[in-house]
Amino acid sequence: MYEEIDYNSFYRLIGDNIKRIRMENKDSQETFAEKIDMSRGFLSQVESPGLKGIGVSLDTLYRICIVYNVDIRELFLGFDKLINIKNNPNIEIKEYVNN
């Protein structure tokens, strides 16, 4: 079973992965948001590492997978490292979240 994690860090991890997918596809925030039926402002909040993590719905994650032809696991890259941070307190969370 997974250890309890910090949800803010988890949301930031997903936001970073969404941003990575967007940038790999060379889409602006506006174009990406339009394709997945999200406002650009909300997308900006999801992708902003300096802000409190903002969660997105399962529907939104599904739309990203369909529109960009990505496996849903792509949105959770780094999760395995995130849950192990508690076991190594010398690791800074940003090392995993922002990479």
C-alpha positions in Angstrom: 0.0 0.0 0.0 1.1 3.6 -0.6 2.2 5.8 2.2 0.3 8.9 2.7 1.6 11.7 0.5 1.3 15.4 0.4 -1.5 16.1 -2.1 -0.1 19.5 -3.0 3.1 17.8 -4.2 1.1 15.2 -6.0 -1.0 17.8 -7.9 2.2 19.7 -8.8 3.7 16.5 -10.2 0.6 16.0 -12.4 0.8 19.7 -13.4 4.5 19.4 -14.4 3.7 16.3 -16.5 0.8 18.2 -18.2 3.2 21.0 -19.0 5.8 18.6 -20.3 3.2 17.0 -22.7 2.0 20.4 -23.8 5.6 21.6 -24.5 6.5 18.4 -26.3 3.6 19.1 -28.6 4.7 22.7 -29.0 1.3 24.0 -28.0 0.8 27.3 -26.3 -1.2 27.3 -23.1 -4.1 28.8 -25.0 -4.1 26.1 -27.8 -3.6 23.3 -25.3 -6.4 24.5 -23.1 -8.8 24.9 -26.0 -8.1 21.4 -27.2 -8.9 19.8 -23.8 -11.8 22.2 -23.0 -10.1 24.0 -20.2 -9.6 27.7 -19.6 -6.1 29.0 -20.2 -6.1 30.6 -16.8 -6.9 27.3 -15.1 -4.2 25.5 -17.1 -1.7 28.2 -16.0 -2.6 27.5 -12.4 -2.2 23.7 -12.9 1.2 24.2 -14.5 2.6 26.8 -12.0 5.1 25.1 -9.7 5.2 28.2 -7.4 1.5 28.0 -6.5 -0.3 25.5 -4.4 -1.0 22.5 -6.5 -4.3 22.5 -8.3 -6.1 19.2 -9.0 -7.7 18.4 -12.3 -10.6 16.1 -12.9 -10.3 12.5 -14.3 -12.3 13.8 -17.3 -9.5 16.3 -18.0 -6.8 13.7 -17.7 -8.7 11.5 -20.1 -9.1 14.3 -22.6 -5.4 14.9 -22.5 -4.7 11.2 -23.2 -7.2 11.1 -26.1 -6.2 14.4 -27.8 -2.4 13.9 -27.4 -2.4 10.1 -27.7 -0.5 9.5 -24.5 -0.8 6.7 -22.0 -2.4 7.9 -18.7 0.7 6.8 -16.9 2.6 9.7 -18.6 0.6 12.0 -16.3 1.9 10.3 -13.2 5.6 10.0 -14.1 7.6 10.6 -10.9 4.9 9.3 -8.6 7.0 6.3 -7.5 9.8 8.7 -6.4 7.3 11.1 -4.7 6.0 8.3 -2.4 9.5 7.4 -1.4 10.5 10.9 -0.3 9.2 10.2 3.3 11.8 7.4 3.6 14.6 9.8 2.7 14.1 13.1 4.4 17.3 14.5 2.9 15.7 14.7 -0.6 14.0 17.9 -1.5 10.6 17.4 -3.0 11.2 20.0 -5.7 13.9 17.6 -7.1 11.2 15.3 -8.2 8.3 17.6 -8.8 10.0 20.1 -11.1 12.0 17.6 -13.3 
